[in-house]
Amino acid sequence: MNPEIARKFIANQETGTGVSNDKLGMWIFLASEVIFFAVLIAGVFVLRLRNLEDWAIHKEAGTATFLATVNTFILIMSSVFVVSAIDAIQRGKEQMMKLWLWLTLIGGCIFLFVQSLEWAELEHGLHEIGLPAGIVGGAQESIFASGFYTLTGFHGTHVAIGVLLLIYVLIRAHRGDFTPRQYNALEMWGLYWHFVDLVWIILFTILYLL
């Protein structure tokens, strides 16, 4: 086999679909995640329709729309940073890639911190209207709290996983593993992060705007 062809085959690991094994595997994984979140969202939406009054009262008492809006902006910007990081490595600008990745990491950590404030805000709001304090107690007595903690909890877990994976990507970036022709791990992580951002936009709409 021609050495150049062999090198490209090993680097890209192309399948019969013309997509690398890594990318195909990531798309399959993300498809399963779409199903997972779709089921959760559908379940919460049905509960909401059956308990509109409870949902409206507890939502008004406990949600911090301003904090959620800040978090939405942070995640949207983090996706822009990821695109910028990939563009930077494609043009051979490793330092710029690292800068964009660090900004994304900071954004992810801020998102998790702000979400913890949102949870505290909801707990306080539910306590103010006479519901039990604590996540478990609030979720048992309030349909809105149950849906809120479930959806944001699973999403927050995915963000935390994304942050941990980003630390791994950053370690590799500082080792010089990524080049304009080889940045597969960065691209795969980027797909995951974009998915997490998209899910949050949907959750933000359901939990805060509707």
Backbone bond lengths (Angstrom), bond angles and torsions (degrees), N, CA, C in turn:
res aa  C-N    CA-C-N  psi(-1)  N-CA   C-N-CA  omega(-1)  CA-C   N-CA-C  phi
1 M - - - 1.467 - - 1.521 109.31 -
2 N 1.316 115.62 140.56 1.451 120.70 176.32 1.529 110.14 -56.33
3 P 1.358 119.09 129.90 1.467 121.44 -177.21 1.523 113.41 -56.46
4 E 1.329 116.66 -36.87 1.458 119.96 -179.60 1.519 111.05 -67.33
5 I 1.344 116.32 -40.91 1.461 120.54 177.62 1.523 110.54 -65.23
6 A 1.330 115.70 -41.76 1.468 120.50 179.51 1.520 110.73 -62.46
7 R 1.334 116.93 -41.61 1.464 120.02 179.67 1.514 111.52 -62.33
8 K 1.334 116.54 -44.48 1.456 120.20 179.25 1.519 111.86 -65.23
9 F 1.328 116.80 -36.65 1.460 120.69 179.72 1.524 110.56 -64.43
10 I 1.329 116.22 -44.33 1.462 120.24 -179.58 1.524 110.76 -66.44
11 A 1.341 115.99 -40.30 1.462 119.68 -177.12 1.520 111.77 -69.40
12 N 1.310 116.43 -41.89 1.464 120.05 -174.08 1.518 113.98 -93.76
13 Q 1.319 117.60 -24.40 1.461 122.25 -179.55 1.525 110.22 49.91
14 E 1.313 116.29 51.81 1.453 119.72 -174.59 1.521 112.55 -68.41
15 T 1.325 115.10 142.43 1.452 121.86 176.25 1.524 108.21 -99.84
16 G 1.316 116.28 -177.94 1.460 119.89 178.74 1.512 112.71 -66.46
17 T 1.341 117.07 -15.84 1.459 120.85 179.96 1.529 112.02 -83.94
18 G 1.336 116.82 -7.86 1.456 120.08 -176.59 1.514 112.74 84.93
19 V 1.340 117.16 2.96 1.463 123.34 178.40 1.521 108.25 -109.79
20 S 1.330 117.18 140.76 1.458 120.16 -179.25 1.529 110.60 -62.47
21 N 1.326 115.96 154.54 1.467 120.87 178.10 1.523 111.35 -57.03
22 D 1.343 115.95 -41.99 1.458 119.37 -179.14 1.523 111.52 -61.43
23 K 1.327 115.46 -46.37 1.468 119.28 -177.81 1.532 111.12 -68.68
24 L 1.314 116.58 -39.49 1.466 119.71 177.88 1.523 110.10 -62.96
25 G 1.332 116.13 -43.31 1.461 119.55 178.04 1.517 111.96 -62.21
26 M 1.330 116.87 -39.90 1.461 120.18 179.32 1.520 111.18 -65.75
27 W 1.342 117.73 -41.01 1.462 119.98 178.75 1.528 111.42 -64.32
28 I 1.326 116.64 -38.03 1.468 119.93 177.30 1.526 110.15 -65.08
29 F 1.327 116.02 -43.52 1.468 120.59 177.87 1.526 110.85 -60.67
30 L 1.331 117.02 -45.92 1.455 120.36 -179.37 1.530 111.39 -65.32
31 A 1.335 116.88 -32.67 1.466 119.82 176.10 1.528 110.51 -62.68
32 S 1.329 116.18 -40.50 1.470 119.56 177.60 1.520 110.81 -66.56
33 E 1.334 116.93 -34.58 1.462 120.92 177.85 1.532 110.86 -68.83
34 V 1.314 116.97 -35.41 1.464 120.84 176.07 1.526 109.80 -60.14
35 I 1.320 116.44 -45.09 1.468 120.96 178.92 1.523 110.19 -62.49
36 F 1.328 116.31 -43.88 1.471 121.75 -179.12 1.526 111.12 -58.24
37 F 1.333 116.71 -51.39 1.457 119.71 -177.77 1.531 111.48 -72.01
38 A 1.326 117.34 -31.97 1.464 120.27 178.31 1.523 110.46 -62.39
39 V 1.323 116.74 -41.61 1.466 120.87 178.76 1.526 110.54 -65.21
40 L 1.340 116.97 -44.67 1.462 120.69 179.07 1.527 111.01 -60.95
41 I 1.319 115.81 -47.95 1.464 120.22 -177.95 1.526 110.81 -63.92
42 A 1.328 116.71 -42.30 1.466 120.31 179.54 1.526 110.62 -62.32
43 G 1.332 116.28 -42.52 1.462 120.21 179.11 1.518 112.10 -61.43
44 V 1.324 116.70 -45.91 1.461 121.10 179.32 1.521 110.57 -65.35
45 F 1.319 116.65 -38.72 1.463 120.50 -178.96 1.526 110.87 -64.68
46 V 1.324 117.16 -39.81 1.465 120.50 178.14 1.525 110.17 -64.62
47 L 1.329 117.18 -43.96 1.464 120.58 177.66 1.526 111.19 -61.11
48 R 1.315 114.95 -37.64 1.469 119.01 178.62 1.522 110.91 -63.61
49 L 1.311 117.67 -45.24 1.467 121.31 -178.46 1.525 111.54 -63.12
50 R 1.330 116.27 -29.42 1.467 120.26 -179.42 1.529 112.38 -85.34
51 N 1.330 116.97 -11.44 1.468 120.24 -177.04 1.523 109.38 -139.34
52 L 1.324 116.17 55.86 1.462 120.73 -174.06 1.527 112.72 -61.59
53 E 1.324 117.35 -41.14 1.464 120.23 -176.99 1.522 110.78 -67.68
54 D 1.339 116.55 -46.71 1.464 121.23 178.05 1.520 110.05 -58.93
55 W 1.324 115.85 -45.01 1.465 120.79 -178.52 1.518 111.15 -59.97
56 A 1.339 116.75 -46.43 1.466 121.22 -176.38 1.526 111.59 -65.09
57 I 1.338 116.61 -44.40 1.473 120.53 -177.99 1.520 111.12 -64.91
58 H 1.320 117.23 -47.75 1.465 120.79 -175.86 1.523 111.72 -73.62
59 K 1.336 116.27 -30.64 1.459 119.50 175.70 1.529 110.36 -64.46
60 E 1.334 116.14 -45.07 1.465 120.53 -179.76 1.519 110.93 -64.57
61 A 1.328 116.86 -33.79 1.454 120.68 -176.94 1.522 112.77 -76.52
62 G 1.340 115.93 -30.25 1.455 116.58 -168.00 1.512 118.68 -118.80
63 T 1.320 119.90 -13.74 1.461 118.66 -174.85 1.526 111.94 -86.84
64 A 1.321 115.03 146.30 1.462 121.92 176.98 1.523 106.99 -114.07
65 T 1.328 116.24 87.03 1.464 120.30 -173.74 1.522 111.80 -62.03
66 F 1.317 117.21 -35.51 1.463 119.76 -179.51 1.524 110.66 -62.61
67 L 1.340 117.03 -45.72 1.462 120.73 179.02 1.524 111.09 -62.33
68 A 1.332 115.92 -41.06 1.462 119.78 179.54 1.519 111.09 -65.63
69 T 1.319 116.69 -36.84 1.464 120.30 178.28 1.527 110.75 -65.87
70 V 1.326 115.85 -41.24 1.466 120.28 176.01 1.522 110.35 -59.95
71 N 1.330 116.02 -44.44 1.461 120.02 179.67 1.527 111.95 -63.93
72 T 1.316 116.31 -38.11 1.466 119.99 178.26 1.522 110.46 -62.53
73 F 1.318 115.88 -45.01 1.461 120.56 178.03 1.532 110.77 -60.45
74 I 1.329 116.35 -42.12 1.464 120.78 -179.31 1.528 110.84 -61.44
75 L 1.333 116.85 -45.16 1.462 119.19 -178.45 1.531 111.83 -68.75
76 I 1.321 116.13 -39.18 1.466 118.63 178.08 1.530 110.00 -61.58
77 M 1.329 116.25 -43.86 1.462 119.89 178.95 1.527 110.77 -65.40
78 S 1.338 116.97 -35.17 1.465 119.17 179.65 1.519 111.23 -63.99
79 S 1.335 116.95 -34.76 1.461 119.60 176.15 1.525 110.95 -65.97
80 V 1.332 115.85 -37.16 1.464 120.23 175.72 1.524 109.97 -63.18
81 F 1.331 116.34 -40.21 1.469 120.59 178.84 1.525 111.12 -63.14
82 V 1.337 116.37 -39.58 1.468 120.05 179.61 1.525 110.46 -63.41
83 V 1.323 116.09 -45.88 1.471 120.31 177.63 1.521 109.82 -59.22
84 S 1.329 116.55 -41.42 1.462 120.89 179.58 1.518 111.48 -65.28
85 A 1.354 116.67 -37.22 1.468 120.36 179.23 1.523 110.79 -64.87
86 I 1.323 116.42 -43.79 1.468 120.08 179.53 1.522 110.82 -66.05
87 D 1.332 115.57 -40.68 1.465 119.26 177.58 1.533 110.79 -62.70
88 A 1.340 115.95 -38.38 1.470 120.04 -179.01 1.527 111.44 -64.58
89 I 1.344 117.45 -44.74 1.464 118.55 -178.82 1.519 110.88 -70.27
90 Q 1.315 117.79 -30.97 1.465 120.33 176.61 1.526 111.13 -63.61
91 R 1.332 115.89 -29.13 1.461 120.37 179.06 1.531 111.97 -96.35
92 G 1.342 115.58 8.23 1.456 119.97 176.74 1.515 115.17 78.22
93 K 1.319 118.05 15.65 1.464 121.69 -179.01 1.532 109.58 -97.85
94 E 1.325 116.22 81.67 1.462 121.54 -174.37 1.527 112.35 -64.49
95 Q 1.321 117.44 -40.15 1.457 119.56 -178.29 1.524 111.68 -64.57
96 M 1.324 116.37 -39.62 1.461 119.49 177.27 1.527 110.72 -66.12
97 M 1.347 116.48 -38.36 1.459 119.75 176.71 1.530 110.42 -58.35
98 K 1.328 116.78 -45.84 1.464 121.27 -179.74 1.528 110.79 -62.64
99 L 1.329 115.99 -41.12 1.467 119.56 179.76 1.522 111.01 -61.05
100 W 1.334 117.17 -47.14 1.465 120.58 179.91 1.521 111.20 -63.11
101 L 1.328 117.00 -38.08 1.468 120.15 179.42 1.528 111.22 -67.82
102 W 1.317 116.99 -39.22 1.465 119.75 177.07 1.527 111.03 -64.10
103 L 1.322 116.57 -40.57 1.463 119.85 177.10 1.529 110.96 -63.05
104 T 1.332 116.06 -37.71 1.470 119.69 177.27 1.522 110.74 -65.02
105 L 1.333 116.31 -41.73 1.466 120.29 178.92 1.528 110.73 -61.85
106 I 1.318 116.52 -44.38 1.460 120.11 178.25 1.530 110.20 -61.27
107 G 1.330 116.25 -43.09 1.461 119.94 178.76 1.513 112.47 -61.69
108 G 1.335 116.96 -41.90 1.465 120.50 178.78 1.516 111.91 -62.76
109 C 1.334 116.63 -41.40 1.471 120.45 179.40 1.526 111.04 -67.04
110 I 1.340 116.60 -40.52 1.464 119.83 177.46 1.523 110.33 -62.65
111 F 1.335 116.48 -40.67 1.465 120.33 178.77 1.525 110.66 -57.51
112 L 1.318 117.40 -47.25 1.461 120.83 -179.14 1.520 111.33 -64.13
113 F 1.321 117.05 -38.51 1.469 120.52 178.72 1.524 110.61 -65.04
114 V 1.341 116.00 -46.54 1.468 119.65 -179.94 1.520 110.51 -63.89
115 Q 1.333 117.32 -36.64 1.457 119.36 178.10 1.521 111.50 -64.23
116 S 1.322 117.18 -35.15 1.464 119.72 176.07 1.529 109.95 -63.78
117 L 1.332 117.11 -35.95 1.464 120.62 175.70 1.522 111.09 -65.20
118 E 1.329 116.63 -37.73 1.463 121.03 177.79 1.528 110.88 -62.89
119 W 1.333 116.01 -43.09 1.467 119.63 178.54 1.526 110.28 -61.14
120 A 1.338 116.53 -42.92 1.464 120.68 179.06 1.521 110.77 -64.68
121 E 1.333 116.35 -38.29 1.464 121.14 178.90 1.524 110.83 -63.54
122 L 1.321 117.10 -42.37 1.458 120.39 179.01 1.522 110.80 -66.14
123 E 1.323 116.23 -43.38 1.464 119.52 179.14 1.522 110.53 -59.84
124 H 1.323 116.52 -43.37 1.463 120.72 178.92 1.526 110.74 -64.50
125 G 1.340 116.79 -43.79 1.457 120.27 -179.18 1.518 112.85 -63.16
126 L 1.324 116.88 -41.04 1.461 120.26 178.60 1.524 110.97 -66.68
127 H 1.328 116.06 -37.32 1.465 120.02 178.26 1.530 110.09 -64.66
128 E 1.323 116.65 -36.05 1.466 121.15 -178.80 1.523 112.06 -64.68
129 I 1.330 117.51 -30.43 1.473 119.38 -179.73 1.529 111.25 -97.94
130 G 1.329 116.67 14.16 1.456 120.51 171.02 1.510 116.80 93.61
131 L 1.327 118.72 10.36 1.458 120.92 177.41 1.514 110.12 -89.34
132 P 1.333 117.78 157.35 1.460 120.85 -177.74 1.522 112.33 -58.31
133 A 1.318 116.06 142.40 1.453 120.81 176.75 1.526 109.12 -75.52
134 G 1.294 116.06 158.55 1.462 120.55 178.90 1.513 111.75 96.05
135 I 1.319 114.41 151.60 1.462 120.25 -177.58 1.523 111.14 -63.12
136 V 1.334 116.94 -46.03 1.465 120.83 -177.26 1.518 110.94 -64.17
137 G 1.331 116.22 -47.99 1.455 119.88 -179.26 1.513 112.35 -63.22
138 G 1.346 116.52 -43.55 1.454 120.39 179.39 1.507 112.19 -63.70
139 A 1.316 116.75 -41.60 1.464 120.81 -179.34 1.520 111.75 -66.98
140 Q 1.318 116.86 -32.62 1.465 120.17 179.81 1.524 111.95 -72.71
141 E 1.322 117.06 -29.87 1.465 120.74 -174.72 1.521 113.87 -100.18
142 S 1.328 117.52 -11.72 1.458 120.46 -175.47 1.519 111.39 -132.36
143 I 1.327 116.49 124.79 1.462 120.94 176.39 1.524 110.18 -62.55
144 F 1.339 115.49 -42.05 1.463 118.69 -179.46 1.527 110.75 -62.90
145 A 1.339 117.08 -46.45 1.462 120.30 -179.12 1.524 110.77 -62.40
146 S 1.324 116.62 -40.08 1.464 120.79 178.63 1.523 110.74 -60.68
147 G 1.338 115.92 -47.52 1.456 119.98 179.39 1.522 111.93 -66.71
148 F 1.327 116.27 -41.18 1.460 121.12 -178.59 1.522 111.39 -62.93
149 Y 1.333 116.07 -50.45 1.462 119.72 -178.66 1.530 111.34 -64.69
150 T 1.321 116.27 -37.21 1.465 119.34 -178.76 1.531 111.27 -66.49
151 L 1.322 116.36 -52.31 1.465 120.86 -175.68 1.528 111.58 -67.81
152 T 1.331 116.71 -49.39 1.462 118.86 -178.52 1.523 111.54 -71.42
153 G 1.339 116.15 -28.75 1.457 119.21 178.52 1.520 112.29 -66.77
154 F 1.339 115.99 -47.87 1.464 119.12 178.43 1.534 110.76 -66.35
155 H 1.331 116.12 -39.28 1.459 118.03 179.01 1.529 110.48 -66.24
156 G 1.313 116.83 -43.09 1.456 120.34 178.68 1.522 112.10 -60.63
157 T 1.326 116.03 -36.22 1.464 119.96 176.05 1.525 110.62 -62.71
158 H 1.322 116.08 -40.53 1.468 120.01 178.17 1.535 111.05 -66.30
159 V 1.328 116.45 -37.49 1.466 119.27 176.73 1.524 109.98 -64.63
160 A 1.335 116.74 -43.08 1.467 120.70 179.43 1.526 110.66 -61.22
161 I 1.335 116.70 -41.77 1.467 120.43 176.80 1.527 109.80 -62.55
162 G 1.339 116.43 -41.96 1.460 120.39 178.16 1.517 112.26 -61.65
163 V 1.331 116.84 -38.30 1.465 121.26 177.77 1.528 110.35 -64.60
164 L 1.329 116.98 -44.14 1.466 120.57 178.74 1.529 111.19 -62.95
165 L 1.332 115.93 -41.80 1.466 119.82 177.46 1.528 110.98 -65.10
166 L 1.322 116.22 -35.54 1.459 119.84 178.51 1.525 110.85 -65.54
167 I 1.316 117.34 -36.68 1.469 119.99 176.16 1.526 109.96 -59.80
168 Y 1.335 115.93 -42.24 1.476 120.14 176.42 1.525 110.86 -62.10
169 V 1.347 116.68 -43.60 1.456 120.81 178.99 1.532 110.61 -62.50
170 L 1.324 116.14 -40.30 1.458 120.36 178.94 1.528 111.81 -64.48
171 I 1.327 115.68 -40.21 1.471 119.27 177.16 1.522 109.82 -58.84
172 R 1.322 115.92 -45.30 1.465 120.26 178.76 1.529 110.99 -65.33
173 A 1.320 116.28 -37.44 1.465 119.56 179.23 1.520 110.79 -62.97
174 H 1.326 116.95 -41.97 1.464 120.65 -179.96 1.531 112.00 -73.32
175 R 1.320 116.86 -19.47 1.472 119.95 174.11 1.517 111.56 -80.89
176 G 1.329 116.46 -10.30 1.448 120.37 -179.36 1.516 113.71 82.90
177 D 1.339 116.49 25.53 1.467 120.10 -177.83 1.522 113.35 -73.42
178 F 1.329 117.14 -22.50 1.458 120.08 -174.91 1.524 111.29 -98.51
179 T 1.312 114.71 136.75 1.461 122.33 177.74 1.525 108.07 -132.59
180 P 1.336 117.73 170.38 1.474 119.36 178.77 1.527 113.55 -58.04
181 R 1.337 117.24 -19.79 1.467 119.85 -179.93 1.523 113.05 -108.37
182 Q 1.307 117.18 -8.55 1.456 119.86 -176.71 1.528 109.96 -139.61
183 Y 1.330 115.60 96.93 1.468 120.54 178.91 1.535 108.95 -146.24
184 N 1.322 114.86 36.77 1.460 121.05 -172.76 1.531 112.45 -59.49
185 A 1.339 116.77 -44.81 1.469 120.26 -178.17 1.520 110.88 -61.52
186 L 1.318 116.24 -40.34 1.469 120.40 177.82 1.519 110.98 -63.24
187 E 1.311 116.72 -43.65 1.461 120.79 -179.32 1.520 111.64 -65.23
188 M 1.347 117.31 -41.26 1.463 120.42 179.98 1.519 110.95 -65.24
189 W 1.337 115.51 -42.31 1.465 118.63 177.49 1.525 110.22 -64.05
190 G 1.330 116.64 -38.30 1.457 120.68 179.26 1.518 112.57 -60.05
191 L 1.325 117.21 -40.07 1.458 120.73 177.06 1.531 110.68 -60.69
192 Y 1.324 115.66 -43.85 1.470 120.48 178.97 1.523 110.26 -61.81
193 W 1.323 117.25 -44.19 1.471 120.96 -177.34 1.523 111.50 -66.01
194 H 1.315 116.83 -40.20 1.465 119.94 177.29 1.527 110.45 -62.16
195 F 1.338 116.75 -38.59 1.460 120.47 178.16 1.527 110.70 -62.81
196 V 1.333 116.24 -45.63 1.464 120.93 179.49 1.531 110.41 -60.13
197 D 1.318 116.82 -40.25 1.463 120.68 178.32 1.526 111.31 -64.57
198 L 1.323 116.81 -43.12 1.458 120.91 179.83 1.526 111.41 -62.54
199 V 1.327 116.35 -41.88 1.467 120.28 178.29 1.523 110.40 -60.75
200 W 1.337 116.72 -40.80 1.464 118.86 -179.18 1.526 111.59 -63.91
201 I 1.318 117.90 -39.32 1.465 120.86 178.67 1.530 110.11 -59.67
202 I 1.324 116.48 -39.45 1.467 120.62 178.01 1.528 110.35 -67.34
203 L 1.337 116.49 -44.79 1.470 120.63 179.76 1.524 110.91 -64.65
204 F 1.315 116.85 -39.77 1.473 121.02 178.55 1.525 110.22 -59.94
205 T 1.318 115.98 -42.18 1.467 120.20 179.35 1.517 111.19 -64.25
206 I 1.334 117.11 -44.42 1.456 121.49 -176.51 1.528 112.10 -70.84
207 L 1.322 116.52 -44.48 1.461 120.79 -171.92 1.524 113.50 -85.43
208 Y 1.318 118.22 -25.03 1.466 119.56 -173.88 1.521 114.52 -118.55
209 L 1.311 118.21 -32.85 1.460 120.61 -172.56 1.529 113.56 -97.56
210 L 1.330 117.41 -34.39 1.469 119.96 -177.02 1.532 111.43 -86.99
